[in-house]
Structures are given as structure tokens and as C-alpha cells.
Amino acid sequence: MTLSATQPKSMALYHFDGCPYCAMTRKAIGQLGLEIEQRNIQQQAQHKNDLVQGGGKKQVPCLRIEHASGETQWLYESGDIINFLSN
């Protein structure tokens, strides 16, 4: 799936505290000054269920990107997420 360069309607980061890749992603979000909802899959079972159901796997970090068109993308891999957010 190709990432859209248009401004997303909303985004949420699926993560958990002990994951170093999640920490790196959260740090980049802070450095970029972005306000992105963070959904800890270890604290809320529903977040884990939503991640697996929507994205297809339990891997974190994962950025859920909802576009104004209604399309939803699930972006895995910390480097890919950081690159997407930096552009």
C-alpha cells in the first residue's frame, strides 16, 4: 500500500512501554512536536484486539493512519513510521 502525502484525518500509535522500538518512535513523535494518540496494547486489551483485527498482526510499534477519504492504513516498523511522520 502506498503512503499518502496528504494530511491524515487522525493517527494513533499502538505500542507498549518495554519495547525499545516503541520508545524510539515515541521520542521521535515528541521531537517532531506531534500530538498522536498513544494506545498501549499491554494496558488495554481492546487496543491489542483492534491492532490484530485492523493491522493483521500484534507487532508494535504500529501507526494507524486514518485519511480524510476514510481509508485506514496500518504502518509497521519504527523507521518507516518515523520517516512517514518526518515528511
ZAGU-323433 format. One record per atom (N, C-alpha, C): residue in three letters; chain; atom name; x negated, y negated, z negated. Coordinates in steps of 0.001 Angstrom, whole numbers, m for minus. Layout:
<recs>
<rec><resn>ALA</resn><chain>A</chain><name>CA</name><u>X</u><v>Y</v><w>Z</w></rec>
...
</recs>
This chain:
<recs>
<rec><resn>MET</resn><chain>A</chain><name>N</name><u>m852</u><v>1174</v><w>0</w></rec>
<rec><resn>MET</resn><chain>A</chain><name>CA</name><u>0</u><v>0</v><w>0</w></rec>
<rec><resn>MET</resn><chain>A</chain><name>C</name><u>m897</u><v>m1236</v><w>0</w></rec>
<rec><resn>THR</resn><chain>A</chain><name>N</name><u>m616</u><v>m2176</v><w>817</w></rec>
<rec><resn>THR</resn><chain>A</chain><name>CA</name><u>m1400</u><v>m3397</v><w>911</w></rec>
<rec><resn>THR</resn><chain>A</chain><name>C</name><u>m923</u><v>m4390</v><w>m130</w></rec>
<rec><resn>LEU</resn><chain>A</chain><name>N</name><u>m1865</u><v>m5036</v><w>m796</w></rec>
<rec><resn>LEU</resn><chain>A</chain><name>CA</name><u>m1505</u><v>m6044</v><w>m1778</w></rec>
<rec><resn>LEU</resn><chain>A</chain><name>C</name><u>m1104</u><v>m7329</v><w>m1077</w></rec>
<rec><resn>SER</resn><chain>A</chain><name>N</name><u>m113</u><v>m7966</v><w>m1632</w></rec>
<rec><resn>SER</resn><chain>A</chain><name>CA</name><u>385</u><v>m9204</v><w>m1056</w></rec>
<rec><resn>SER</resn><chain>A</chain><name>C</name><u>m366</u><v>m10402</v><w>m1613</w></rec>
<rec><resn>ALA</resn><chain>A</chain><name>N</name><u>m646</u><v>m11366</v><w>m772</w></rec>
<rec><resn>ALA</resn><chain>A</chain><name>CA</name><u>m1329</u><v>m12577</v><w>m1210</w></rec>
<rec><resn>ALA</resn><chain>A</chain><name>C</name><u>m336</u><v>m13603</v><w>m1756</w></rec>
<rec><resn>THR</resn><chain>A</chain><name>N</name><u>959</u><v>m13316</v><w>m1656</w></rec>
<rec><resn>THR</resn><chain>A</chain><name>CA</name><u>1958</u><v>m14249</v><w>m2160</w></rec>
<rec><resn>THR</resn><chain>A</chain><name>C</name><u>2041</u><v>m14148</v><w>m3675</w></rec>
<rec><resn>GLN</resn><chain>A</chain><name>N</name><u>2553</u><v>m15198</v><w>m4289</w></rec>
<rec><resn>GLN</resn><chain>A</chain><name>CA</name><u>2662</u><v>m15246</v><w>m5739</w></rec>
<rec><resn>GLN</resn><chain>A</chain><name>C</name><u>3683</u><v>m14215</v><w>m6230</w></rec>
<rec><resn>PRO</resn><chain>A</chain><name>N</name><u>3273</u><v>m13329</v><w>m7130</w></rec>
<rec><resn>PRO</resn><chain>A</chain><name>CA</name><u>4212</u><v>m12339</v><w>m7665</w></rec>
<rec><resn>PRO</resn><chain>A</chain><name>C</name><u>5275</u><v>m13005</v><w>m8537</w></rec>
<rec><resn>LYS</resn><chain>A</chain><name>N</name><u>6445</u><v>m12382</v><w>m8596</w></rec>
<rec><resn>LYS</resn><chain>A</chain><name>CA</name><u>7526</u><v>m12863</v><w>m9443</w></rec>
<rec><resn>LYS</resn><chain>A</chain><name>C</name><u>7175</u><v>m12624</v><w>m10908</w></rec>
<rec><resn>SER</resn><chain>A</chain><name>N</name><u>6660</u><v>m11421</v><w>m11205</w></rec>
<rec><resn>SER</resn><chain>A</chain><name>CA</name><u>6245</u><v>m11105</v><w>m12571</w></rec>
<rec><resn>SER</resn><chain>A</chain><name>C</name><u>5213</u><v>m9986</v><w>m12538</w></rec>
<rec><resn>MET</resn><chain>A</chain><name>N</name><u>4438</u><v>m9903</v><w>m13630</w></rec>
<rec><resn>MET</resn><chain>A</chain><name>CA</name><u>3426</u><v>m8861</v><w>m13753</w></rec>
<rec><resn>MET</resn><chain>A</chain><name>C</name><u>3396</u><v>m8371</v><w>m15193</w></rec>
<rec><resn>ALA</resn><chain>A</chain><name>N</name><u>3013</u><v>m7110</v><w>m15359</w></rec>
<rec><resn>ALA</resn><chain>A</chain><name>CA</name><u>2846</u><v>m6529</v><w>m16690</w></rec>
<rec><resn>ALA</resn><chain>A</chain><name>C</name><u>1658</u><v>m5577</v><w>m16648</w></rec>
<rec><resn>LEU</resn><chain>A</chain><name>N</name><u>836</u><v>m5637</v><w>m17682</w></rec>
<rec><resn>LEU</resn><chain>A</chain><name>CA</name><u>m322</u><v>m4764</v><w>m17782</w></rec>
<rec><resn>LEU</resn><chain>A</chain><name>C</name><u>m12</u><v>m3620</v><w>m18735</w></rec>
<rec><resn>TYR</resn><chain>A</chain><name>N</name><u>m93</u><v>m2411</v><w>m18235</w></rec>
<rec><resn>TYR</resn><chain>A</chain><name>CA</name><u>42</u><v>m1214</v><w>m19064</w></rec>
<rec><resn>TYR</resn><chain>A</chain><name>C</name><u>m1352</u><v>m839</v><w>m19526</w></rec>
<rec><resn>HIS</resn><chain>A</chain><name>N</name><u>m1515</u><v>m642</v><w>m20841</w></rec>
<rec><resn>HIS</resn><chain>A</chain><name>CA</name><u>m2841</u><v>m449</v><w>m21422</w></rec>
<rec><resn>HIS</resn><chain>A</chain><name>C</name><u>m2721</u><v>258</v><w>m22763</w></rec>
<rec><resn>PHE</resn><chain>A</chain><name>N</name><u>m3874</u><v>514</v><w>m23398</w></rec>
<rec><resn>PHE</resn><chain>A</chain><name>CA</name><u>m3908</u><v>834</v><w>m24820</w></rec>
<rec><resn>PHE</resn><chain>A</chain><name>C</name><u>m5216</u><v>328</v><w>m25403</w></rec>
<rec><resn>ASP</resn><chain>A</chain><name>N</name><u>m5236</u><v>132</v><w>m26716</w></rec>
<rec><resn>ASP</resn><chain>A</chain><name>CA</name><u>m6328</u><v>m581</v><w>m27381</w></rec>
<rec><resn>ASP</resn><chain>A</chain><name>C</name><u>m7689</u><v>94</v><w>m27266</w></rec>
<rec><resn>GLY</resn><chain>A</chain><name>N</name><u>m7776</u><v>1425</v><w>m27349</w></rec>
<rec><resn>GLY</resn><chain>A</chain><name>CA</name><u>m9061</u><v>2110</v><w>m27364</w></rec>
<rec><resn>GLY</resn><chain>A</chain><name>C</name><u>m9714</u><v>2313</v><w>m26007</w></rec>
<rec><resn>CYS</resn><chain>A</chain><name>N</name><u>m9117</u><v>1835</v><w>m24950</w></rec>
<rec><resn>CYS</resn><chain>A</chain><name>CA</name><u>m9612</u><v>2049</v><w>m23591</w></rec>
<rec><resn>CYS</resn><chain>A</chain><name>C</name><u>m10564</u><v>916</v><w>m23197</w></rec>
<rec><resn>PRO</resn><chain>A</chain><name>N</name><u>m11847</u><v>1225</v><w>m22914</w></rec>
<rec><resn>PRO</resn><chain>A</chain><name>CA</name><u>m12791</u><v>165</v><w>m22555</w></rec>
<rec><resn>PRO</resn><chain>A</chain><name>C</name><u>m12446</u><v>m536</v><w>m21233</w></rec>
<rec><resn>TYR</resn><chain>A</chain><name>N</name><u>m11860</u><v>181</v><w>m20294</w></rec>
<rec><resn>TYR</resn><chain>A</chain><name>CA</name><u>m11467</u><v>m436</v><w>m19025</w></rec>
<rec><resn>TYR</resn><chain>A</chain><name>C</name><u>m10293</u><v>m1390</v><w>m19229</w></rec>
<rec><resn>CYS</resn><chain>A</chain><name>N</name><u>m9409</u><v>m1028</v><w>m20162</w></rec>
<rec><resn>CYS</resn><chain>A</chain><name>CA</name><u>m8297</u><v>m1915</v><w>m20508</w></rec>
<rec><resn>CYS</resn><chain>A</chain><name>C</name><u>m8831</u><v>m3178</v><w>m21169</w></rec>
<rec><resn>ALA</resn><chain>A</chain><name>N</name><u>m9816</u><v>m3018</v><w>m22066</w></rec>
<rec><resn>ALA</resn><chain>A</chain><name>CA</name><u>m10403</u><v>m4167</v><w>m22750</w></rec>
<rec><resn>ALA</resn><chain>A</chain><name>C</name><u>m11041</u><v>m5118</v><w>m21741</w></rec>
<rec><resn>MET</resn><chain>A</chain><name>N</name><u>m11744</u><v>m4558</v><w>m20768</w></rec>
<rec><resn>MET</resn><chain>A</chain><name>CA</name><u>m12378</u><v>m5372</v><w>m19734</w></rec>
<rec><resn>MET</resn><chain>A</chain><name>C</name><u>m11311</u><v>m6137</v><w>m18936</w></rec>
<rec><resn>THR</resn><chain>A</chain><name>N</name><u>m10215</u><v>m5476</v><w>m18633</w></rec>
<rec><resn>THR</resn><chain>A</chain><name>CA</name><u>m9131</u><v>m6098</v><w>m17876</w></rec>
<rec><resn>THR</resn><chain>A</chain><name>C</name><u>m8453</u><v>m7191</v><w>m18701</w></rec>
<rec><resn>ARG</resn><chain>A</chain><name>N</name><u>m8180</u><v>m6916</v><w>m19984</w></rec>
<rec><resn>ARG</resn><chain>A</chain><name>CA</name><u>m7567</u><v>m7930</v><w>m20850</w></rec>
<rec><resn>ARG</resn><chain>A</chain><name>C</name><u>m8480</u><v>m9149</v><w>m20987</w></rec>
<rec><resn>LYS</resn><chain>A</chain><name>N</name><u>m9786</u><v>m8915</v><w>m21103</w></rec>
<rec><resn>LYS</resn><chain>A</chain><name>CA</name><u>m10746</u><v>m10013</v><w>m21214</w></rec>
<rec><resn>LYS</resn><chain>A</chain><name>C</name><u>m10709</u><v>m10886</v><w>m19959</w></rec>
<rec><resn>ALA</resn><chain>A</chain><name>N</name><u>m10683</u><v>m10246</v><w>m18783</w></rec>
<rec><resn>ALA</resn><chain>A</chain><name>CA</name><u>m10625</u><v>m10994</v><w>m17523</w></rec>
<rec><resn>ALA</resn><chain>A</chain><name>C</name><u>m9338</u><v>m11804</v><w>m17432</w></rec>
<rec><resn>ILE</resn><chain>A</chain><name>N</name><u>m8227</u><v>m11240</v><w>m17869</w></rec>
<rec><resn>ILE</resn><chain>A</chain><name>CA</name><u>m6948</u><v>m11960</v><w>m17866</w></rec>
<rec><resn>ILE</resn><chain>A</chain><name>C</name><u>m7067</u><v>m13215</v><w>m18725</w></rec>
<rec><resn>GLY</resn><chain>A</chain><name>N</name><u>m7683</u><v>m13068</v><w>m19901</w></rec>
<rec><resn>GLY</resn><chain>A</chain><name>CA</name><u>m7883</u><v>m14215</v><w>m20782</w></rec>
<rec><resn>GLY</resn><chain>A</chain><name>C</name><u>m8791</u><v>m15264</v><w>m20165</w></rec>
<rec><resn>GLN</resn><chain>A</chain><name>N</name><u>m9891</u><v>m14827</v><w>m19550</w></rec>
<rec><resn>GLN</resn><chain>A</chain><name>CA</name><u>m10827</u><v>m15756</v><w>m18930</w></rec>
<rec><resn>GLN</resn><chain>A</chain><name>C</name><u>m10199</u><v>m16496</v><w>m17755</w></rec>
<rec><resn>LEU</resn><chain>A</chain><name>N</name><u>m9286</u><v>m15825</v><w>m17064</w></rec>
<rec><resn>LEU</resn><chain>A</chain><name>CA</name><u>m8593</u><v>m16459</v><w>m15939</w></rec>
<rec><resn>LEU</resn><chain>A</chain><name>C</name><u>m7446</u><v>m17358</v><w>m16399</w></rec>
<rec><resn>GLY</resn><chain>A</chain><name>N</name><u>m7141</u><v>m17316</v><w>m17693</w></rec>
<rec><resn>GLY</resn><chain>A</chain><name>CA</name><u>m6079</u><v>m18153</v><w>m18241</w></rec>
<rec><resn>GLY</resn><chain>A</chain><name>C</name><u>m4688</u><v>m17724</v><w>m17813</w></rec>
<rec><resn>LEU</resn><chain>A</chain><name>N</name><u>m4525</u><v>m16428</v><w>m17558</w></rec>
<rec><resn>LEU</resn><chain>A</chain><name>CA</name><u>m3233</u><v>m15907</v><w>m17093</w></rec>
<rec><resn>LEU</resn><chain>A</chain><name>C</name><u>m2406</u><v>m15408</v><w>m18267</w></rec>
<rec><resn>GLU</resn><chain>A</chain><name>N</name><u>m1113</u><v>m15611</v><w>m18160</w></rec>
<rec><resn>GLU</resn><chain>A</chain><name>CA</name><u>m190</u><v>m15060</v><w>m19154</w></rec>
<rec><resn>GLU</resn><chain>A</chain><name>C</name><u>533</u><v>m13892</v><w>m18508</w></rec>
<rec><resn>ILE</resn><chain>A</chain><name>N</name><u>97</u><v>m12691</v><w>m18877</w></rec>
<rec><resn>ILE</resn><chain>A</chain><name>CA</name><u>665</u><v>m11472</v><w>m18317</w></rec>
<rec><resn>ILE</resn><chain>A</chain><name>C</name><u>1155</u><v>m10623</v><w>m19482</w></rec>
<rec><resn>GLU</resn><chain>A</chain><name>N</name><u>2386</u><v>m10174</v><w>m19408</w></rec>
<rec><resn>GLU</resn><chain>A</chain><name>CA</name><u>2933</u><v>m9315</v><w>m20451</w></rec>
<rec><resn>GLU</resn><chain>A</chain><name>C</name><u>2068</u><v>m8073</v><w>m20578</w></rec>
<rec><resn>GLN</resn><chain>A</chain><name>N</name><u>1757</u><v>m7700</v><w>m21820</w></rec>
<rec><resn>GLN</resn><chain>A</chain><name>CA</name><u>948</u><v>m6509</v><w>m22063</w></rec>
<rec><resn>GLN</resn><chain>A</chain><name>C</name><u>1816</u><v>m5451</v><w>m22728</w></rec>
<rec><resn>ARG</resn><chain>A</chain><name>N</name><u>1795</u><v>m4262</v><w>m22139</w></rec>
<rec><resn>ARG</resn><chain>A</chain><name>CA</name><u>2633</u><v>m3161</v><w>m22602</w></rec>
<rec><resn>ARG</resn><chain>A</chain><name>C</name><u>1741</u><v>m2005</v><w>m23040</w></rec>
<rec><resn>ASN</resn><chain>A</chain><name>N</name><u>1596</u><v>m1854</v><w>m24358</w></rec>
<rec><resn>ASN</resn><chain>A</chain><name>CA</name><u>743</u><v>m824</v><w>m24932</w></rec>
<rec><resn>ASN</resn><chain>A</chain><name>C</name><u>1471</u><v>521</v><w>m24904</w></rec>
<rec><resn>ILE</resn><chain>A</chain><name>N</name><u>945</u><v>1475</v><w>m24139</w></rec>
<rec><resn>ILE</resn><chain>A</chain><name>CA</name><u>1629</u><v>2759</v><w>m23969</w></rec>
<rec><resn>ILE</resn><chain>A</chain><name>C</name><u>1497</u><v>3658</v><w>m25192</w></rec>
<rec><resn>GLN</resn><chain>A</chain><name>N</name><u>597</u><v>3324</v><w>m26125</w></rec>
<rec><resn>GLN</resn><chain>A</chain><name>CA</name><u>482</u><v>4122</v><w>m27349</w></rec>
<rec><resn>GLN</resn><chain>A</chain><name>C</name><u>1406</u><v>3607</v><w>m28441</w></rec>
<rec><resn>GLN</resn><chain>A</chain><name>N</name><u>1841</u><v>2372</v><w>m28338</w></rec>
<rec><resn>GLN</resn><chain>A</chain><name>CA</name><u>2731</u><v>1798</v><w>m29347</w></rec>
<rec><resn>GLN</resn><chain>A</chain><name>C</name><u>4202</u><v>1919</v><w>m28968</w></rec>
<rec><resn>GLN</resn><chain>A</chain><name>N</name><u>4479</u><v>2018</v><w>m27674</w></rec>
<rec><resn>GLN</resn><chain>A</chain><name>CA</name><u>5860</u><v>2113</v><w>m27206</w></rec>
<rec><resn>GLN</resn><chain>A</chain><name>C</name><u>5989</u><v>3274</v><w>m26221</w></rec>
<rec><resn>ALA</resn><chain>A</chain><name>N</name><u>6679</u><v>4310</v><w>m26639</w></rec>
<rec><resn>ALA</resn><chain>A</chain><name>CA</name><u>6861</u><v>5472</v><w>m25771</w></rec>
<rec><resn>ALA</resn><chain>A</chain><name>C</name><u>7556</u><v>5088</v><w>m24466</w></rec>
<rec><resn>GLN</resn><chain>A</chain><name>N</name><u>8451</u><v>4101</v><w>m24518</w></rec>
<rec><resn>GLN</resn><chain>A</chain><name>CA</name><u>9171</u><v>3685</v><w>m23310</w></rec>
<rec><resn>GLN</resn><chain>A</chain><name>C</name><u>8214</u><v>3104</v><w>m22280</w></rec>
<rec><resn>HIS</resn><chain>A</chain><name>N</name><u>7177</u><v>2393</v><w>m22742</w></rec>
<rec><resn>HIS</resn><chain>A</chain><name>CA</name><u>6188</u><v>1845</v><w>m21807</w></rec>
<rec><resn>HIS</resn><chain>A</chain><name>C</name><u>5457</u><v>2976</v><w>m21086</w></rec>
<rec><resn>LYS</resn><chain>A</chain><name>N</name><u>5096</u><v>4027</v><w>m21823</w></rec>
<rec><resn>LYS</resn><chain>A</chain><name>CA</name><u>4419</u><v>5173</v><w>m21204</w></rec>
<rec><resn>LYS</resn><chain>A</chain><name>C</name><u>5350</u><v>5843</v><w>m20206</w></rec>
<rec><resn>ASN</resn><chain>A</chain><name>N</name><u>6608</u><v>6015</v><w>m20584</w></rec>
<rec><resn>ASN</resn><chain>A</chain><name>CA</name><u>7588</u><v>6621</v><w>m19674</w></rec>
<rec><resn>ASN</resn><chain>A</chain><name>C</name><u>7767</u><v>5782</v><w>m18406</w></rec>
<rec><resn>ASP</resn><chain>A</chain><name>N</name><u>7860</u><v>4466</v><w>m18566</w></rec>
<rec><resn>ASP</resn><chain>A</chain><name>CA</name><u>8018</u><v>3570</v><w>m17413</w></rec>
<rec><resn>ASP</resn><chain>A</chain><name>C</name><u>6806</u><v>3654</v><w>m16488</w></rec>
<rec><resn>LEU</resn><chain>A</chain><name>N</name><u>5608</u><v>3725</v><w>m17081</w></rec>
<rec><resn>LEU</resn><chain>A</chain><name>CA</name><u>4372</u><v>3815</v><w>m16305</w></rec>
<rec><resn>LEU</resn><chain>A</chain><name>C</name><u>4357</u><v>5093</v><w>m15468</w></rec>
<rec><resn>VAL</resn><chain>A</chain><name>N</name><u>4649</u><v>6217</v><w>m16092</w></rec>
<rec><resn>VAL</resn><chain>A</chain><name>CA</name><u>4626</u><v>7502</v><w>m15386</w></rec>
<rec><resn>VAL</resn><chain>A</chain><name>C</name><u>5725</u><v>7553</v><w>m14333</w></rec>
<rec><resn>GLN</resn><chain>A</chain><name>N</name><u>6908</u><v>7086</v><w>m14691</w></rec>
<rec><resn>GLN</resn><chain>A</chain><name>CA</name><u>8036</u><v>7121</v><w>m13754</w></rec>
<rec><resn>GLN</resn><chain>A</chain><name>C</name><u>7820</u><v>6179</v><w>m12571</w></rec>
<rec><resn>GLY</resn><chain>A</chain><name>N</name><u>7336</u><v>4966</v><w>m12843</w></rec>
<rec><resn>GLY</resn><chain>A</chain><name>CA</name><u>7182</u><v>3983</v><w>m11779</w></rec>
<rec><resn>GLY</resn><chain>A</chain><name>C</name><u>5896</u><v>4133</v><w>m10989</w></rec>
<rec><resn>GLY</resn><chain>A</chain><name>N</name><u>4787</u><v>4351</v><w>m11696</w></rec>
<rec><resn>GLY</resn><chain>A</chain><name>CA</name><u>3490</u><v>4414</v><w>m11050</w></rec>
<rec><resn>GLY</resn><chain>A</chain><name>C</name><u>3066</u><v>5804</v><w>m10643</w></rec>
<rec><resn>GLY</resn><chain>A</chain><name>N</name><u>3656</u><v>6810</v><w>m11272</w></rec>
<rec><resn>GLY</resn><chain>A</chain><name>CA</name><u>3365</u><v>8183</v><w>m10894</w></rec>
<rec><resn>GLY</resn><chain>A</chain><name>C</name><u>2301</u><v>8876</v><w>m11717</w></rec>
<rec><resn>LYS</resn><chain>A</chain><name>N</name><u>1610</u><v>8139</v><w>m12600</w></rec>
<rec><resn>LYS</resn><chain>A</chain><name>CA</name><u>616</u><v>8769</v><w>m13470</w></rec>
<rec><resn>LYS</resn><chain>A</chain><name>C</name><u>438</u><v>7945</v><w>m14735</w></rec>
<rec><resn>LYS</resn><chain>A</chain><name>N</name><u>m179</u><v>8558</v><w>m15751</w></rec>
<rec><resn>LYS</resn><chain>A</chain><name>CA</name><u>m329</u><v>7935</v><w>m17070</w></rec>
<rec><resn>LYS</resn><chain>A</chain><name>C</name><u>m1635</u><v>7150</v><w>m17184</w></rec>
<rec><resn>GLN</resn><chain>A</chain><name>N</name><u>m2304</u><v>6914</v><w>m16104</w></rec>
<rec><resn>GLN</resn><chain>A</chain><name>CA</name><u>m3601</u><v>6232</v><w>m16111</w></rec>
<rec><resn>GLN</resn><chain>A</chain><name>C</name><u>m3462</u><v>4756</v><w>m16465</w></rec>
<rec><resn>VAL</resn><chain>A</chain><name>N</name><u>m4363</u><v>4276</v><w>m17312</w></rec>
<rec><resn>VAL</resn><chain>A</chain><name>CA</name><u>m4438</u><v>2853</v><w>m17648</w></rec>
<rec><resn>VAL</resn><chain>A</chain><name>C</name><u>m5859</u><v>2376</v><w>m17428</w></rec>
<rec><resn>PRO</resn><chain>A</chain><name>N</name><u>m6081</u><v>1099</v><w>m17182</w></rec>
<rec><resn>PRO</resn><chain>A</chain><name>CA</name><u>m5061</u><v>67</v><w>m17068</w></rec>
<rec><resn>PRO</resn><chain>A</chain><name>C</name><u>m4304</u><v>175</v><w>m15750</w></rec>
<rec><resn>CYS</resn><chain>A</chain><name>N</name><u>m3094</u><v>m336</v><w>m15791</w></rec>
<rec><resn>CYS</resn><chain>A</chain><name>CA</name><u>m2268</u><v>m382</v><w>m14592</w></rec>
<rec><resn>CYS</resn><chain>A</chain><name>C</name><u>m1494</u><v>m1691</v><w>m14616</w></rec>
<rec><resn>LEU</resn><chain>A</chain><name>N</name><u>m1551</u><v>m2407</v><w>m13522</w></rec>
<rec><resn>LEU</resn><chain>A</chain><name>CA</name><u>m829</u><v>m3662</v><w>m13402</w></rec>
<rec><resn>LEU</resn><chain>A</chain><name>C</name><u>416</u><v>m3435</v><w>m12562</w></rec>
<rec><resn>ARG</resn><chain>A</chain><name>N</name><u>1578</u><v>m3688</v><w>m13172</w></rec>
<rec><resn>ARG</resn><chain>A</chain><name>CA</name><u>2851</u><v>m3620</v><w>m12444</w></rec>
<rec><resn>ARG</resn><chain>A</chain><name>C</name><u>3113</u><v>m5004</v><w>m11872</w></rec>
<rec><resn>ILE</resn><chain>A</chain><name>N</name><u>3236</u><v>m5066</v><w>m10560</w></rec>
<rec><resn>ILE</resn><chain>A</chain><name>CA</name><u>3414</u><v>m6333</v><w>m9863</w></rec>
<rec><resn>ILE</resn><chain>A</chain><name>C</name><u>4787</u><v>m6328</v><w>m9205</w></rec>
<rec><resn>GLU</resn><chain>A</chain><name>N</name><u>5639</u><v>m7239</v><w>m9632</w></rec>
<rec><resn>GLU</resn><chain>A</chain><name>CA</name><u>6958</u><v>m7360</v><w>m9016</w></rec>
<rec><resn>GLU</resn><chain>A</chain><name>C</name><u>6948</u><v>m8611</v><w>m8148</w></rec>
<rec><resn>HIS</resn><chain>A</chain><name>N</name><u>7181</u><v>m8414</v><w>m6865</w></rec>
<rec><resn>HIS</resn><chain>A</chain><name>CA</name><u>7172</u><v>m9518</v><w>m5911</w></rec>
<rec><resn>HIS</resn><chain>A</chain><name>C</name><u>8567</u><v>m10126</v><w>m5793</w></rec>
<rec><resn>ALA</resn><chain>A</chain><name>N</name><u>8609</u><v>m11369</v><w>m5333</w></rec>
<rec><resn>ALA</resn><chain>A</chain><name>CA</name><u>9880</u><v>m12073</v><w>m5162</w></rec>
<rec><resn>ALA</resn><chain>A</chain><name>C</name><u>10820</u><v>m11315</v><w>m4231</w></rec>
<rec><resn>SER</resn><chain>A</chain><name>N</name><u>10252</u><v>m10520</v><w>m3328</w></rec>
<rec><resn>SER</resn><chain>A</chain><name>CA</name><u>11052</u><v>m9731</v><w>m2391</w></rec>
<rec><resn>SER</resn><chain>A</chain><name>C</name><u>11762</u><v>m8561</v><w>m3069</w></rec>
<rec><resn>GLY</resn><chain>A</chain><name>N</name><u>11379</u><v>m8290</v><w>m4328</w></rec>
<rec><resn>GLY</resn><chain>A</chain><name>CA</name><u>11945</u><v>m7149</v><w>m5034</w></rec>
<rec><resn>GLY</resn><chain>A</chain><name>C</name><u>11049</u><v>m5925</v><w>m5001</w></rec>
<rec><resn>GLU</resn><chain>A</chain><name>N</name><u>10024</u><v>m5958</v><w>m4163</w></rec>
<rec><resn>GLU</resn><chain>A</chain><name>CA</name><u>9076</u><v>m4848</v><w>m4072</w></rec>
<rec><resn>GLU</resn><chain>A</chain><name>C</name><u>8239</u><v>m4783</v><w>m5347</w></rec>
<rec><resn>THR</resn><chain>A</chain><name>N</name><u>8003</u><v>m3560</v><w>m5836</w></rec>
<rec><resn>THR</resn><chain>A</chain><name>CA</name><u>7170</u><v>m3351</v><w>m7012</w></rec>
<rec><resn>THR</resn><chain>A</chain><name>C</name><u>5948</u><v>m2541</v><w>m6624</w></rec>
<rec><resn>GLN</resn><chain>A</chain><name>N</name><u>4785</u><v>m3027</v><w>m7038</w></rec>
<rec><resn>GLN</resn><chain>A</chain><name>CA</name><u>3523</u><v>m2319</v><w>m6802</w></rec>
<rec><resn>GLN</resn><chain>A</chain><name>C</name><u>2922</u><v>m1941</v><w>m8148</w></rec>
<rec><resn>TRP</resn><chain>A</chain><name>N</name><u>2245</u><v>m803</v><w>m8170</w></rec>
<rec><resn>TRP</resn><chain>A</chain><name>CA</name><u>1545</u><v>m327</v><w>m9362</w></rec>
<rec><resn>TRP</resn><chain>A</chain><name>C</name><u>72</u><v>m251</v><w>m8990</w></rec>
<rec><resn>LEU</resn><chain>A</chain><name>N</name><u>m730</u><v>m1133</v><w>m9555</w></rec>
<rec><resn>LEU</resn><chain>A</chain><name>CA</name><u>m2141</u><v>m1235</v><w>m9208</w></rec>
<rec><resn>LEU</resn><chain>A</chain><name>C</name><u>m2998</u><v>m658</v><w>m10334</w></rec>
<rec><resn>TYR</resn><chain>A</chain><name>N</name><u>m3718</u><v>408</v><w>m10028</w></rec>
<rec><resn>TYR</resn><chain>A</chain><name>CA</name><u>m4610</u><v>1067</v><w>m10990</w></rec>
<rec><resn>TYR</resn><chain>A</chain><name>C</name><u>m6046</u><v>607</v><w>m10764</w></rec>
<rec><resn>GLU</resn><chain>A</chain><name>N</name><u>m6924</u><v>959</v><w>m11676</w></rec>
<rec><resn>GLU</resn><chain>A</chain><name>CA</name><u>m8370</u><v>678</v><w>m11643</w></rec>
<rec><resn>GLU</resn><chain>A</chain><name>C</name><u>m8655</u><v>m764</v><w>m12071</w></rec>
<rec><resn>SER</resn><chain>A</chain><name>N</name><u>m9431</u><v>m897</v><w>m13130</w></rec>
<rec><resn>SER</resn><chain>A</chain><name>CA</name><u>m9726</u><v>m2214</v><w>m13694</w></rec>
<rec><resn>SER</resn><chain>A</chain><name>C</name><u>m10347</u><v>m3154</v><w>m12662</w></rec>
<rec><resn>GLY</resn><chain>A</chain><name>N</name><u>m11295</u><v>m2671</v><w>m11877</w></rec>
<rec><resn>GLY</resn><chain>A</chain><name>CA</name><u>m11941</u><v>m3523</v><w>m10870</w></rec>
<rec><resn>GLY</resn><chain>A</chain><name>C</name><u>m10958</u><v>m4041</v><w>m9841</w></rec>
<rec><resn>ASP</resn><chain>A</chain><name>N</name><u>m10048</u><v>m3176</v><w>m9398</w></rec>
<rec><resn>ASP</resn><chain>A</chain><name>CA</name><u>m9036</u><v>m3581</v><w>m8418</w></rec>
<rec><resn>ASP</resn><chain>A</chain><name>C</name><u>m8074</u><v>m4607</v><w>m9017</w></rec>
<rec><resn>ILE</resn><chain>A</chain><name>N</name><u>m7695</u><v>m4393</v><w>m10283</w></rec>
<rec><resn>ILE</resn><chain>A</chain><name>CA</name><u>m6792</u><v>m5322</v><w>m10958</w></rec>
<rec><resn>ILE</resn><chain>A</chain><name>C</name><u>m7457</u><v>m6690</v><w>m11106</w></rec>
<rec><resn>ILE</resn><chain>A</chain><name>N</name><u>m8705</u><v>m6697</v><w>m11565</w></rec>
<rec><resn>ILE</resn><chain>A</chain><name>CA</name><u>m9422</u><v>m7952</v><w>m11752</w></rec>
<rec><resn>ILE</resn><chain>A</chain><name>C</name><u>m9616</u><v>m8679</v><w>m10424</w></rec>
<rec><resn>ASN</resn><chain>A</chain><name>N</name><u>m9960</u><v>m7947</v><w>m9376</w></rec>
<rec><resn>ASN</resn><chain>A</chain><name>CA</name><u>m10099</u><v>m8559</v><w>m8043</w></rec>
<rec><resn>ASN</resn><chain>A</chain><name>C</name><u>m8785</u><v>m9166</v><w>m7578</w></rec>
<rec><resn>PHE</resn><chain>A</chain><name>N</name><u>m7685</u><v>m8445</v><w>m7762</w></rec>
<rec><resn>PHE</resn><chain>A</chain><name>CA</name><u>m6370</u><v>m8941</v><w>m7361</w></rec>
<rec><resn>PHE</resn><chain>A</chain><name>C</name><u>m6029</u><v>m10232</v><w>m8109</w></rec>
<rec><resn>LEU</resn><chain>A</chain><name>N</name><u>m6272</u><v>m10244</v><w>m9426</w></rec>
<rec><resn>LEU</resn><chain>A</chain><name>CA</name><u>m5930</u><v>m11403</v><w>m10230</w></rec>
<rec><resn>LEU</resn><chain>A</chain><name>C</name><u>m6839</u><v>m12593</v><w>m9957</w></rec>
<rec><resn>SER</resn><chain>A</chain><name>N</name><u>m8047</u><v>m12331</v><w>m9522</w></rec>
<rec><resn>SER</resn><chain>A</chain><name>CA</name><u>m9016</u><v>m13401</v><w>m9270</w></rec>
<rec><resn>SER</resn><chain>A</chain><name>C</name><u>m8762</u><v>m14121</v><w>m7951</w></rec>
<rec><resn>ASN</resn><chain>A</chain><name>N</name><u>m8007</u><v>m13512</v><w>m7059</w></rec>
<rec><resn>ASN</resn><chain>A</chain><name>CA</name><u>m7754</u><v>m14098</v><w>m5730</w></rec>
<rec><resn>ASN</resn><chain>A</chain><name>C</name><u>m6469</u><v>m14882</v><w>m5691</w></rec>
</recs>
